[in-house]
Amino acid sequence: MPAETSTPLAADAATERDPRWARIVARDPSADGLFCYSVATTGVYCRPSCPSRTAKPAHVRLHDTPADARAAGFRPCLRCRPDDAPRAARNAAIVAGACRAIDRAEDMPSLEQLAGAAGLSPAYFHRLFKAETGLTPRDYAVARRGARLRRGLADAPTVTAALFDAGYGSSSRFYAAAGDLLGMPPAAWRNGGAGQTLRFAIGQCALGALLVASSDKGVCAITLGDDPDALTRDLQDRFPNAELTAGDAAYDALVARVVGFVEAPQLGLDLPLDIRGTAFQHRVWNALRAIPPGRTATYAQIARQIGAPGAVRAVAGACAANALAVAIPCHRVVRTDGSLSGYRWGVARKRALIACEASA
């Protein structure tokens, strides 16, 4: 049983039986803010993750709050600063502030500007931002602005209104970036792909029919199914006013590469992709592409990897929204117990893909 708050631990054995002691020895940062401890021989109190040399158990007292430690006559450690917010909370606040700065800025702030505002070196800030969000600051800025742009084009009365809603201060900046974000001119996106030409072709693989479609930016869809006509209709529903053209012999060769990857995943698949999604979806999809063939990860593991451990359901939603089968391998994500959950193109195909990769 834990010792009572602010009560001296009379002996080493009593201290070591307290579950909080193990977290002090481990310098567990997740325990910061839950309690603190004081050391009789130094007269200071520390957070559990304090990097100072571990005190002897008999000299340690446990306290629920820093206020309790101060009331007992101890002063704060100058090394771990237990009266400050926990490091995880400070890091989250730094990144949240940077995200707000990026969202408000007309032009993307430089890495040096963001790091300077946070009082950190550019290299450390860059690592911290990526660890917290799963994206670099520039990737985050591009994804956020792209998400606002897509929402604006769908809801705003005009393209000009969408321009300002997305945070672009001038039309020149908007049109310079719109093509990369949308894969087509803004008016075409707003009108269901009007004036946009998408090349596509359908092949056959061990999993059934396989459709590959591309914009000028790269492959924008890889879908699987039993009915080739249904795959074509699905593509047309996504871009109802786009012109769909059958691929030529060169495009058929690209489809053959995708088919070959399905059959033999060890060959790898290196294609230019036109990936469209929200900032969060990009974080998830980048994590999925890092899973090696033959391996799987759980939704919870992906959520922790992108720095959002509570977003397991949102991770599953991002997997379901993926329109690039095998290129973004959402089939490699499983439940915590290892069982297979839903897959946009059928659980049987998911099982077959995992088995094929495992055998390869």
RADA-V229882 format. One record per residue. N is the residue number from 1. RES is the residue in three letters. SS is DSSP state (a for helix, b for strand, c for the rest). PHI is phi in degrees with one decimal (999 if undefined). NEAR is the number of other ideal C-beta (glycine too) atoms within 10 Angstrom. Layout:
N_RES_SS_PHI_NEAR, N_RES_SS_PHI_NEAR
This chain:
1_MET_c_999_7, 2_PRO_c_-64.2_12, 3_ALA_c_-68.8_18, 4_GLU_c_-65.4_9, 5_THR_c_-57.5_14, 6_SER_c_63.0_16, 7_THR_c_-103.6_12, 8_PRO_b_-61.1_17, 9_LEU_c_-86.5_20, 10_ALA_c_-69.7_10, 11_ALA_c_-149.7_11, 12_ASP_a_-56.0_14, 13_ALA_a_-61.8_10, 14_ALA_a_-65.3_16, 15_THR_a_-63.8_23, 16_GLU_a_-68.3_12, 17_ARG_a_-79.7_15, 18_ASP_c_-73.9_17, 19_PRO_a_-62.0_8, 20_ARG_a_-71.6_19, 21_TRP_a_-62.1_22, 22_ALA_a_-61.1_13, 23_ARG_a_-74.5_19, 24_ILE_a_-69.0_24, 25_VAL_a_-60.6_12, 26_ALA_c_-78.4_13, 27_ARG_c_51.4_17, 28_ASP_c_-73.7_15, 29_PRO_a_-67.6_14, 30_SER_a_-70.9_12, 31_ALA_a_-87.5_19, 32_ASP_b_-60.7_23, 33_GLY_c_93.6_17, 34_LEU_c_-86.0_14, 35_PHE_b_-165.2_20, 36_CYS_b_-139.0_29, 37_TYR_b_-136.8_27, 38_SER_b_-118.0_28, 39_VAL_b_-122.0_20, 40_ALA_c_-62.0_14, 41_THR_c_-75.6_10, 42_THR_c_-109.5_14, 43_GLY_c_77.5_10, 44_VAL_b_-116.3_21, 45_TYR_b_-120.3_27, 46_CYS_b_-133.8_27, 47_ARG_b_-81.9_27, 48_PRO_c_-56.5_26, 49_SER_c_-88.7_19, 50_CYS_c_-53.9_22, 51_PRO_c_-78.5_10, 52_SER_c_-62.5_14, 53_ARG_c_-56.8_6, 54_THR_c_-65.4_14, 55_ALA_c_-75.8_19, 56_LYS_c_-68.1_11, 57_PRO_a_-54.6_18, 58_ALA_a_-66.5_15, 59_HIS_a_-94.4_16, 60_VAL_b_-100.2_23, 61_ARG_b_-122.4_21, 62_LEU_b_-105.1_25, 63_HIS_b_-135.9_21, 64_ASP_c_-67.6_13, 65_THR_c_-139.2_16, 66_PRO_a_-57.7_20, 67_ALA_a_-61.4_11, 68_ASP_a_-63.9_18, 69_ALA_a_-66.2_26, 70_ARG_a_-65.3_16, 71_ALA_a_-63.8_11, 72_ALA_c_-84.3_14, 73_GLY_c_96.7_9, 74_PHE_c_-98.4_24, 75_ARG_b_-113.5_12, 76_PRO_b_-69.3_19, 77_CYS_c_-67.5_21, 78_LEU_c_-79.8_8, 79_ARG_c_-87.9_12, 80_CYS_c_-99.6_21, 81_ARG_c_48.3_13, 82_PRO_c_-67.2_26, 83_ASP_c_-80.5_14, 84_ASP_c_-78.5_13, 85_ALA_c_-64.3_13, 86_PRO_c_-56.0_18, 87_ARG_a_-56.7_15, 88_ALA_a_-60.4_14, 89_ALA_a_-68.7_12, 90_ARG_a_-64.3_11, 91_ASN_a_-61.8_17, 92_ALA_a_-62.2_15, 93_ALA_a_-67.6_12, 94_ILE_a_-62.1_20, 95_VAL_a_-68.3_22, 96_ALA_a_-61.3_12, 97_GLY_a_-64.4_13, 98_ALA_a_-65.2_24, 99_CYS_a_-63.2_20, 100_ARG_a_-64.0_10, 101_ALA_a_-63.4_16, 102_ILE_a_-64.7_20, 103_ASP_a_-63.8_13, 104_ARG_a_-82.6_9, 105_ALA_c_-73.9_15, 106_GLU_c_-71.8_9, 107_ASP_c_-111.1_9, 108_MET_c_-59.1_15, 109_PRO_c_-62.2_18, 110_SER_c_-72.0_12, 111_LEU_a_-58.4_16, 112_GLU_a_-63.9_11, 113_GLN_a_-66.1_15, 114_LEU_a_-63.8_25, 115_ALA_a_-65.6_22, 116_GLY_a_-62.7_14, 117_ALA_a_-64.7_14, 118_ALA_a_-87.9_20, 119_GLY_c_72.6_8, 120_LEU_c_-125.6_17, 121_SER_c_-74.0_12, 122_PRO_a_-56.6_16, 123_ALA_a_-65.1_10, 124_TYR_a_-67.7_11, 125_PHE_a_-61.2_22, 126_HIS_a_-60.2_17, 127_ARG_a_-64.7_13, 128_LEU_a_-63.6_18, 129_PHE_a_-61.5_28, 130_LYS_a_-67.4_18, 131_ALA_a_-65.5_13, 132_GLU_a_-80.6_19, 133_THR_a_-111.1_22, 134_GLY_c_83.0_22, 135_LEU_c_-130.3_22, 136_THR_c_-73.7_14, 137_PRO_a_-54.5_25, 138_ARG_a_-67.6_15, 139_ASP_a_-62.3_17, 140_TYR_a_-62.4_23, 141_ALA_a_-61.3_22, 142_VAL_a_-64.4_19, 143_ALA_a_-67.6_21, 144_ARG_a_-64.5_20, 145_ARG_a_-66.3_23, 146_GLY_a_-64.0_22, 147_ALA_a_-64.1_19, 148_ARG_a_-64.1_19, 149_LEU_a_-63.3_25, 150_ARG_a_-63.8_20, 151_ARG_a_-63.1_14, 152_GLY_a_-64.9_21, 153_LEU_a_-66.1_23, 154_ALA_a_-79.3_10, 155_ASP_a_-110.5_10, 156_ALA_c_-71.9_17, 157_PRO_c_-69.1_7, 158_THR_c_-140.5_11, 159_VAL_a_-63.6_20, 160_THR_a_-62.1_12, 161_ALA_a_-63.0_13, 162_ALA_a_-63.1_24, 163_LEU_a_-56.0_22, 164_PHE_a_-75.4_14, 165_ASP_a_-62.9_15, 166_ALA_c_-80.0_23, 167_GLY_c_98.6_19, 168_TYR_c_-85.7_22, 169_GLY_c_-84.1_12, 170_SER_c_-150.3_11, 171_SER_a_-67.7_13, 172_SER_a_-65.2_9, 173_ARG_a_-64.2_15, 174_PHE_a_-61.0_21, 175_TYR_a_-73.1_14, 176_ALA_a_-68.8_11, 177_ALA_a_-99.4_16, 178_ALA_a_-59.9_26, 179_GLY_a_-61.1_14, 180_ASP_a_-68.3_11, 181_LEU_a_-76.2_21, 182_LEU_a_-105.6_22, 183_GLY_c_80.5_22, 184_MET_c_-165.0_25, 185_PRO_c_-60.1_17, 186_PRO_a_-56.2_22, 187_ALA_a_-63.5_14, 188_ALA_a_-66.3_20, 189_TRP_a_-61.9_24, 190_ARG_a_-60.1_20, 191_ASN_c_-100.3_18, 192_GLY_c_69.3_14, 193_GLY_c_89.8_24, 194_ALA_c_-59.1_16, 195_GLY_c_80.6_12, 196_GLN_c_-98.8_21, 197_THR_b_-106.8_14, 198_LEU_b_-114.5_22, 199_ARG_b_-84.1_20, 200_PHE_b_-151.8_21, 201_ALA_b_-155.6_21, 202_ILE_b_-121.9_20, 203_GLY_b_-122.5_18, 204_GLN_b_-120.5_11, 205_CYS_b_-136.6_17, 206_ALA_c_-63.9_12, 207_LEU_c_-97.4_22, 208_GLY_b_113.3_16, 209_ALA_b_-76.2_18, 210_LEU_b_-135.8_24, 211_LEU_b_-105.8_22, 212_VAL_b_-123.3_28, 213_ALA_b_-129.4_26, 214_SER_b_-137.3_23, 215_SER_c_-97.0_21, 216_ASP_c_-67.0_13, 217_LYS_c_-87.5_17, 218_GLY_c_150.4_14, 219_VAL_b_-68.2_22, 220_CYS_b_-110.2_24, 221_ALA_b_-155.0_22, 222_ILE_b_-134.4_25, 223_THR_b_-126.3_22, 224_LEU_b_-122.8_21, 225_GLY_b_-178.6_20, 226_ASP_c_-94.8_11, 227_ASP_c_-114.2_11, 228_PRO_a_-57.1_15, 229_ASP_a_-64.1_10, 230_ALA_a_-65.9_13, 231_LEU_a_-65.0_23, 232_THR_a_-65.3_18, 233_ARG_a_-63.7_11, 234_ASP_a_-62.4_15, 235_LEU_a_-63.4_21, 236_GLN_a_-65.2_16, 237_ASP_a_-66.0_9, 238_ARG_a_-70.6_16, 239_PHE_c_-131.5_23, 240_PRO_c_-62.6_10, 241_ASN_c_-109.0_13, 242_ALA_c_-78.3_22, 243_GLU_b_-91.0_12, 244_LEU_b_-97.3_15, 245_THR_b_-123.0_12, 246_ALA_b_-68.6_10, 247_GLY_c_-70.1_17, 248_ASP_c_-89.5_10, 249_ALA_a_-61.8_7, 250_ALA_a_-64.8_8, 251_TYR_a_-71.6_17, 252_ASP_a_-60.0_14, 253_ALA_a_-66.3_11, 254_LEU_a_-65.2_17, 255_VAL_a_-61.1_22, 256_ALA_a_-61.8_14, 257_ARG_a_-64.2_15, 258_VAL_a_-66.3_23, 259_VAL_a_-60.1_18, 260_GLY_a_-61.6_15, 261_PHE_a_-66.9_20, 262_VAL_a_-61.3_23, 263_GLU_a_-75.3_13, 264_ALA_c_-139.1_13, 265_PRO_a_-61.3_20, 266_GLN_a_-67.2_11, 267_LEU_a_-71.0_13, 268_GLY_c_81.4_10, 269_LEU_c_-141.7_17, 270_ASP_c_-116.6_9, 271_LEU_c_-125.8_16, 272_PRO_c_-68.0_8, 273_LEU_b_-114.5_18, 274_ASP_c_-107.1_21, 275_ILE_c_-95.6_21, 276_ARG_c_-122.8_21, 277_GLY_c_-176.4_20, 278_THR_c_-78.0_18, 279_ALA_a_-59.4_20, 280_PHE_a_-65.8_21, 281_GLN_a_-60.7_21, 282_HIS_a_-61.3_23, 283_ARG_a_-60.4_28, 284_VAL_a_-64.9_30, 285_TRP_a_-65.0_23, 286_ASN_a_-63.2_16, 287_ALA_a_-66.3_20, 288_LEU_a_-64.9_22, 289_ARG_a_-69.0_15, 290_ALA_c_-87.4_12, 291_ILE_c_-77.2_19, 292_PRO_c_-67.9_11, 293_PRO_c_-56.6_20, 294_GLY_c_90.1_14, 295_ARG_c_-113.4_12, 296_THR_c_-131.4_18, 297_ALA_b_-139.3_19, 298_THR_b_-89.0_17, 299_TYR_a_-60.0_22, 300_ALA_a_-65.5_16, 301_GLN_a_-64.3_18, 302_ILE_a_-64.4_26, 303_ALA_a_-60.5_21, 304_ARG_a_-67.5_17, 305_GLN_a_-63.2_20, 306_ILE_c_-89.1_24, 307_GLY_c_80.7_18, 308_ALA_c_-134.1_18, 309_PRO_c_-61.4_11, 310_GLY_c_-89.1_9, 311_ALA_c_-104.7_20, 312_VAL_a_-62.0_17, 313_ARG_a_-64.3_10, 314_ALA_a_-66.4_18, 315_VAL_a_-62.5_28, 316_ALA_a_-61.4_19, 317_GLY_a_-65.6_14, 318_ALA_a_-66.1_26, 319_CYS_a_-62.3_24, 320_ALA_a_-67.0_12, 321_ALA_a_-82.9_15, 322_ASN_c_-64.6_22, 323_ALA_c_-106.5_20, 324_LEU_b_-120.7_24, 325_ALA_c_-55.9_26, 326_VAL_c_65.4_23, 327_ALA_c_-67.4_22, 328_ILE_c_-110.6_22, 329_PRO_c_-79.2_26, 330_CYS_a_-67.6_26, 331_HIS_a_-69.4_26, 332_ARG_a_-86.0_21, 333_VAL_b_-104.8_25, 334_VAL_b_-128.3_17, 335_ARG_c_-71.9_13, 336_THR_c_-59.3_10, 337_ASP_c_-84.8_6, 338_GLY_c_89.5_8, 339_SER_c_-76.5_8, 340_LEU_c_-92.6_15, 341_SER_c_-102.5_14, 342_GLY_c_-59.7_10, 343_TYR_c_-139.8_20, 344_ARG_c_-54.0_16, 345_TRP_c_-110.5_22, 346_GLY_c_101.5_15, 347_VAL_a_-63.0_13, 348_ALA_a_-61.5_12, 349_ARG_a_-68.2_20, 350_LYS_a_-60.6_22, 351_ARG_a_-62.0_13, 352_ALA_a_-65.8_15, 353_LEU_a_-63.1_24, 354_ILE_a_-63.6_19, 355_ALA_a_-65.0_10, 356_CYS_a_-63.5_18, 357_GLU_a_-67.0_22, 358_ALA_a_-65.1_12, 359_SER_a_-71.0_9, 360_ALA_c_-71.2_12
